[in-house]
Amino acid sequence: MADIRRLDQVGKVIDSALSHGANLISSLQFYSSNTEASRRSAIGTAIQSARADAEAAARAAGGSLGALLEINVTGFTPPQPRPLMMARVANAQAETPINPGEETLAIDVMTRWRFVPAR
């Protein structure tokens, strides 16, 4: 098992293992080692969206949005490792290509706002 932190090195490590006697790479797992900044950004985006929705609802009801009364952030599950199944012939000529994918991070935000009726 090898833990490689630079995606641009993965193909080279695979090629090195194969050139040193390995004849099968059964799988790779990709995972994000740092999701905190993305998680906090997603929380901010979700709260902005919740506020915009609440403001639209308040206007449609003939009033305006008051103070934020409650906020609840749930639903964060760190992305799970993504398996990549592969097998490679040991004497292939080209470097093993590794293509990055995307991780999806989901946050659930529930907000409760005060409704201010029009006067």
CYANA upper distance limits for C-alpha pairs under 8 A (distance plus 0.5 A):
  4 ILE  CA      9 GLN  CA      7.75
  4 ILE  CA     10 VAL  CA      7.15
  6 ARG  CA     10 VAL  CA      7.60
  7 LEU  CA     98 ILE  CA      8.19
  7 LEU  CA    100 PRO  CA      8.10
  8 ASP  CA     12 LYS  CA      8.47
  8 ASP  CA     98 ILE  CA      8.28
  9 GLN  CA     13 VAL  CA      6.77
 10 VAL  CA     14 ILE  CA      6.78
 10 VAL  CA     98 ILE  CA      7.49
 11 GLY  CA     15 ASP  CA      6.64
 11 GLY  CA     95 GLU  CA      6.89
 11 GLY  CA     96 THR  CA      5.27
 11 GLY  CA     97 PRO  CA      6.44
 11 GLY  CA     98 ILE  CA      6.54
 12 LYS  CA     16 SER  CA      6.54
 12 LYS  CA     95 GLU  CA      7.42
 12 LYS  CA     96 THR  CA      7.65
 13 VAL  CA     17 ALA  CA      6.68
 14 ILE  CA     18 LEU  CA      6.74
 14 ILE  CA     25 ILE  CA      8.20
 14 ILE  CA     96 THR  CA      7.63
 15 ASP  CA     19 SER  CA      6.58
 15 ASP  CA     95 GLU  CA      7.22
 15 ASP  CA     96 THR  CA      7.07
 16 SER  CA     20 HIS  CA      6.68
 17 ALA  CA     21 GLY  CA      7.13
 17 ALA  CA     22 ALA  CA      6.05
 18 LEU  CA     22 ALA  CA      4.97
 18 LEU  CA     23 ASN  CA      6.33
 18 LEU  CA     24 LEU  CA      8.04
 18 LEU  CA     90 ALA  CA      5.82
 19 SER  CA     90 ALA  CA      6.97
 19 SER  CA     91 ASN  CA      8.09
 22 ALA  CA     90 ALA  CA      7.99
 23 ASN  CA     88 ARG  CA      7.91
 23 ASN  CA     89 VAL  CA      7.39
 23 ASN  CA     90 ALA  CA      6.24
 24 LEU  CA     87 ALA  CA      6.09
 24 LEU  CA     88 ARG  CA      6.83
 24 LEU  CA     89 VAL  CA      8.19
 24 LEU  CA     90 ALA  CA      8.49
 25 ILE  CA     86 MET  CA      6.75
 25 ILE  CA     87 ALA  CA      5.95
 25 ILE  CA     88 ARG  CA      7.49
 26 SER  CA     85 MET  CA      6.46
 26 SER  CA     86 MET  CA      6.26
 26 SER  CA     87 ALA  CA      6.67
 27 SER  CA     83 PRO  CA      6.84
 27 SER  CA     84 LEU  CA      5.85
 27 SER  CA     85 MET  CA      4.91
 27 SER  CA     86 MET  CA      6.31
 28 LEU  CA     82 ARG  CA      8.36
 28 LEU  CA     83 PRO  CA      5.96
 28 LEU  CA     84 LEU  CA      5.41
 28 LEU  CA     85 MET  CA      6.98
 28 LEU  CA     86 MET  CA      8.30
 29 GLN  CA     81 PRO  CA      5.90
 29 GLN  CA     82 ARG  CA      5.59
 29 GLN  CA     83 PRO  CA      4.89
 29 GLN  CA     84 LEU  CA      6.64
 30 PHE  CA     81 PRO  CA      5.66
 30 PHE  CA     82 ARG  CA      5.59
 30 PHE  CA     83 PRO  CA      7.13
 30 PHE  CA     84 LEU  CA      8.45
 31 TYR  CA     79 PRO  CA      7.45
 31 TYR  CA     80 GLN  CA      6.98
 31 TYR  CA     81 PRO  CA      5.06
 31 TYR  CA     82 ARG  CA      7.01
 32 SER  CA     79 PRO  CA      7.59
 32 SER  CA     81 PRO  CA      8.37
 32 SER  CA    103 GLU  CA      8.37
 35 THR  CA     39 ARG  CA      6.43
 35 THR  CA     78 PRO  CA      7.75
 36 GLU  CA     40 ARG  CA      6.67
 37 ALA  CA     41 SER  CA      6.68
 38 SER  CA     42 ALA  CA      6.58
 38 SER  CA    105 LEU  CA      8.25
 39 ARG  CA     43 ILE  CA      6.76
 39 ARG  CA     76 PHE  CA      8.29
 39 ARG  CA    105 LEU  CA      7.64
 39 ARG  CA    107 ILE  CA      8.03
 40 ARG  CA     44 GLY  CA      6.82
 41 SER  CA     45 THR  CA      6.72
 42 ALA  CA     46 ALA  CA      6.52
 42 ALA  CA    105 LEU  CA      8.27
 42 ALA  CA    106 ALA  CA      7.92
 42 ALA  CA    107 ILE  CA      6.96
 43 ILE  CA     47 ILE  CA      6.66
 43 ILE  CA     73 VAL  CA      8.03
 43 ILE  CA    107 ILE  CA      6.87
 43 ILE  CA    109 VAL  CA      7.79
 44 GLY  CA     48 GLN  CA      6.73
 45 THR  CA     49 SER  CA      6.70
 46 ALA  CA     50 ALA  CA      6.62
 46 ALA  CA    107 ILE  CA      7.80
 46 ALA  CA    108 ASP  CA      7.95
 46 ALA  CA    109 VAL  CA      6.77
 47 ILE  CA     51 ARG  CA      6.62
 47 ILE  CA    109 VAL  CA      7.13
 47 ILE  CA    111 THR  CA      8.28
 48 GLN  CA     52 ALA  CA      6.72
 49 SER  CA     53 ASP  CA      6.68
 50 ALA  CA     54 ALA  CA      6.60
 50 ALA  CA    109 VAL  CA      8.16
 50 ALA  CA    110 MET  CA      8.20
 50 ALA  CA    111 THR  CA      7.36
 51 ARG  CA     55 GLU  CA      6.56
 52 ALA  CA     56 ALA  CA      6.73
 53 ASP  CA     57 ALA  CA      6.71
 54 ALA  CA     58 ALA  CA      6.58
 54 ALA  CA     65 LEU  CA      7.39
 54 ALA  CA    113 TRP  CA      7.90
 55 GLU  CA     59 ARG  CA      6.68
 55 GLU  CA     64 SER  CA      7.06
 55 GLU  CA     65 LEU  CA      5.95
 56 ALA  CA     60 ALA  CA      6.62
 57 ALA  CA     61 ALA  CA      6.69
 58 ALA  CA     62 GLY  CA      6.90
 58 ALA  CA     63 GLY  CA      5.73
 58 ALA  CA     64 SER  CA      5.45
 58 ALA  CA     65 LEU  CA      6.22
 58 ALA  CA    115 PHE  CA      6.97
 58 ALA  CA    116 VAL  CA      8.32
 59 ARG  CA     63 GLY  CA      5.66
 59 ARG  CA     64 SER  CA      6.06
 59 ARG  CA     65 LEU  CA      8.35
 62 GLY  CA    117 PRO  CA      7.14
 62 GLY  CA    118 ALA  CA      6.62
 63 GLY  CA    115 PHE  CA      7.41
 63 GLY  CA    116 VAL  CA      5.99
 63 GLY  CA    117 PRO  CA      4.80
 63 GLY  CA    118 ALA  CA      5.10
 64 SER  CA    115 PHE  CA      6.69
 64 SER  CA    116 VAL  CA      5.63
 64 SER  CA    117 PRO  CA      6.99
 64 SER  CA    118 ALA  CA      7.62
 65 LEU  CA    113 TRP  CA      7.33
 65 LEU  CA    114 ARG  CA      6.75
 65 LEU  CA    115 PHE  CA      5.72
 65 LEU  CA    116 VAL  CA      6.39
 66 GLY  CA    113 TRP  CA      6.66
 66 GLY  CA    114 ARG  CA      5.02
 66 GLY  CA    115 PHE  CA      5.89
 66 GLY  CA    116 VAL  CA      6.13
 67 ALA  CA    113 TRP  CA      6.23
 67 ALA  CA    114 ARG  CA      5.84
 68 LEU  CA    111 THR  CA      7.84
 68 LEU  CA    112 ARG  CA      6.67
 68 LEU  CA    113 TRP  CA      4.97
 68 LEU  CA    114 ARG  CA      6.91
 69 LEU  CA    111 THR  CA      8.02
 69 LEU  CA    112 ARG  CA      5.88
 69 LEU  CA    113 TRP  CA      5.69
 69 LEU  CA    114 ARG  CA      7.04
 70 GLU  CA    110 MET  CA      8.44
 70 GLU  CA    111 THR  CA      6.00
 70 GLU  CA    112 ARG  CA      5.48
 70 GLU  CA    113 TRP  CA      7.53
 71 ILE  CA    109 VAL  CA      7.58
 71 ILE  CA    110 MET  CA      6.19
 71 ILE  CA    111 THR  CA      4.94
 71 ILE  CA    112 ARG  CA      7.01
 72 ASN  CA    109 VAL  CA      6.17
 72 ASN  CA    110 MET  CA      5.58
 72 ASN  CA    111 THR  CA      6.92
 73 VAL  CA    107 ILE  CA      7.60
 73 VAL  CA    108 ASP  CA      6.28
 73 VAL  CA    109 VAL  CA      5.07
 73 VAL  CA    110 MET  CA      7.01
 74 THR  CA    107 ILE  CA      6.82
 74 THR  CA    108 ASP  CA      5.57
 74 THR  CA    109 VAL  CA      6.80
 75 GLY  CA    106 ALA  CA      7.36
 75 GLY  CA    107 ILE  CA      5.76
 75 GLY  CA    108 ASP  CA      5.64
 76 PHE  CA    105 LEU  CA      7.82
 76 PHE  CA    106 ALA  CA      6.47
 76 PHE  CA    107 ILE  CA      5.64
 76 PHE  CA    108 ASP  CA      7.76
 77 THR  CA    105 LEU  CA      7.97
 77 THR  CA    106 ALA  CA      7.91
 78 PRO  CA    105 LEU  CA      7.61
 79 PRO  CA    103 GLU  CA      7.05
 79 PRO  CA    104 THR  CA      7.43
 79 PRO  CA    105 LEU  CA      7.06
 88 ARG  CA     92 ALA  CA      8.19
